């Protein structure tokens, strides 16, 4: 019972943290501007995730099973070549 009480107290303590906007501490500076950029990006711009980090889905999900169409590019691997490829050392 004591373990449960301790865990509940720790959860309650963790949940009462203050949530405020992010800001620099006094005397702290933003990182230097990226190479080739004339202006310094602001905090909001630095916190914004690039599109590549969170891509949007461009294809609708299938909602029911459907037969797949025949794929003309689904080819078997090529057969092994009869002549071996030349080695890097130049000897056959």
N, C-alpha and C positions, 0 to 999 in steps of 0.2 A: 504494500500500500504506500510505503514511503517513496518507493521508486516512481510510482505513478504521480504522486504529488510533486516530486522534484521535476519530473518531465513536464508536467502541466505548468509549473512556475517558470521553467525555462522558456517554454513556448509563449507564455504570456509576456515575459520580459522581452523576448525577441520581437513580438508583435507590436510593441509600443514605441518603436523607433520613429523619429521625426522625419517626415517627408517634405523636403523643400526643393526648390529649383537648384540645379548645380551651379556653383559659382567658384571663382578662383579665390584662394586664400590671400590675405594681404601680403604683398610682396611677390606673389607668384605671377609668372608670365605664361602666355600661350606658347605652344611650340612654334618654331620658326616656320615661315611660309614655305610651301613646297617649291622645289627648284623650278624656275621659269614662271612663277606666278608673282605678279607685282603687288597684290594686296594680301593682307593677312586674313585668313578665314576666321570667322567668329565662332564662338562656342556652339551656337545652334547648328552651324554648317558642319562643324567637326563631329557633332553627335549624330548627324543624319546618316543613315546607312545607305551605301550606294545600291543602285538597282540590282547589281549582280549579286549582292549579298542576300536579297530577298526577291527573287524573280516572281513575277506573277504567272499564274497558270494560263496558258494560251489555248489549251485543248480541253474540251469538255470530257469529263469522265464517262465511261460507259456505265449505263444504269442497269443493263441486262446482258446476259451472255449472247454473243453473236458469233457466227462462223467467221473465221478470218479469210480475207481474200487471198488469192494466190499471189505471192511476192515474186516478181520476175528477177529480183536481185538476190534472192536467197539461193546462191549457187554453192555447190560443194567445193571444197578446197582443190586447187590445181594438183594434178598428179606430180609426183617427184620428178625433177628434171633428170634426164639420162646422163648428162655430163655434169660433174660437180662444179660448183662455183669456184673461181680462182681464190686462193688464200691471200691474206694480207702480206705475207712475206714474199710473194711473187713467184714462188716455186709451184709447179703444177702438182 
